[in-house]
Amino acid sequence: MTLIHICNTICYNMRAIINISLPQQMVQVINENVKSGKFASKSEFFRHLVREWQDNMLLWELKQSRKEFKNGKVKVLKTLKNLR
């Protein structure tokens, strides 16, 4: 195993712990989903939510860009020099 591989493995496995406060009803929903096997753990439940949120934000940004393009609020670049 190379030093780069070890570093990548360590960096990938580094996790941050966060604490949140939730109403009991939400906790029950999370526990039921984990218990039913839909998620392997509570952490996986929240990772799934964050991924969904990221996907939705990307979709929203794409829709905003399309609106701007449709409304003519874009600059068409003919060369890379036009980026400046």
Backbone torsions as a table, in degrees:
resi	resn	phi	psi	omega
1	MET	NA	126.6	-178.4
2	THR	-81.2	163.1	178.5
3	LEU	-61.5	-38.8	178.8
4	ILE	-62.6	-43.8	179.5
5	HIS	-62.4	-42.3	179.2
6	ILE	-63.1	-45.0	179.8
7	CYS	-62.2	-44.8	179.1
8	ASN	-62.4	-39.4	178.6
9	THR	-64.9	-44.7	179.9
10	ILE	-64.9	-46.1	-179.2
11	CYS	-62.6	-40.3	-179.8
12	TYR	-66.7	-36.5	-176.1
13	ASN	-85.3	-5.6	178.9
14	MET	-67.4	131.7	-179.1
15	ARG	-127.3	150.0	172.8
16	ALA	-107.9	141.7	179.3
17	ILE	-102.0	130.6	175.6
18	ILE	-123.3	148.1	176.5
19	ASN	-113.7	135.5	177.6
20	ILE	-131.2	155.7	176.9
21	SER	-109.7	128.1	-178.3
22	LEU	-130.3	151.6	172.2
23	PRO	-64.5	151.1	-176.4
24	GLN	-56.7	-36.0	179.6
25	GLN	-61.7	-39.0	177.9
26	MET	-67.9	-39.6	177.9
27	VAL	-60.5	-41.0	179.0
28	GLN	-63.3	-40.5	178.5
29	VAL	-61.9	-44.5	179.8
30	ILE	-63.0	-48.9	-179.8
31	ASN	-59.5	-41.5	179.4
32	GLU	-63.7	-40.9	179.3
33	ASN	-67.4	-37.0	177.4
34	VAL	-70.2	-45.4	-178.4
35	LYS	-62.2	-36.4	-179.3
36	SER	-73.4	-12.1	178.5
37	GLY	94.4	0.7	179.0
38	LYS	-65.0	-32.8	176.5
39	PHE	-129.8	144.8	-178.3
40	ALA	-72.9	-26.5	-177.3
41	SER	-159.8	170.7	175.3
42	LYS	-64.1	-37.9	178.1
43	SER	-61.0	-42.5	179.1
44	GLU	-64.7	-35.1	176.0
45	PHE	-57.3	-48.4	-177.7
46	PHE	-72.8	-34.5	175.4
47	ARG	-61.7	-39.5	177.4
48	HIS	-61.4	-44.9	178.9
49	LEU	-60.9	-42.5	-179.6
50	VAL	-65.8	-42.0	177.4
51	ARG	-61.0	-43.5	178.1
52	GLU	-61.2	-43.1	179.5
53	TRP	-62.5	-43.7	178.8
54	GLN	-61.7	-43.2	177.9
55	ASP	-61.4	-43.0	179.9
56	ASN	-65.5	-37.9	177.9
57	MET	-65.5	-41.2	178.1
58	LEU	-62.7	-43.2	177.8
59	LEU	-62.9	-42.7	178.7
60	TRP	-61.5	-44.6	179.2
61	GLU	-62.6	-38.9	177.7
62	LEU	-63.9	-43.6	178.2
63	LYS	-62.8	-40.3	178.1
64	GLN	-62.9	-42.6	179.1
65	SER	-62.8	-41.3	178.4
66	ARG	-64.5	-38.8	176.6
67	LYS	-62.6	-44.6	179.3
68	GLU	-62.0	-41.9	178.5
69	PHE	-62.8	-45.0	-179.2
70	LYS	-62.6	-35.7	-178.9
71	ASN	-87.1	6.9	177.1
72	GLY	75.1	19.7	-178.7
73	LYS	-94.6	39.7	179.7
74	VAL	-130.8	161.4	176.0
75	LYS	-114.5	122.1	179.3
76	VAL	-81.6	125.0	-179.6
77	LEU	-94.6	126.9	177.8
78	LYS	-95.6	-27.2	176.2
79	THR	-141.7	168.1	177.1
80	LEU	-67.0	-22.8	177.4
81	LYS	-62.9	-26.0	179.6
82	ASN	-70.9	-7.6	178.5
83	LEU	-69.4	-22.9	-177.2
84	ARG	-74.1	NA	NA
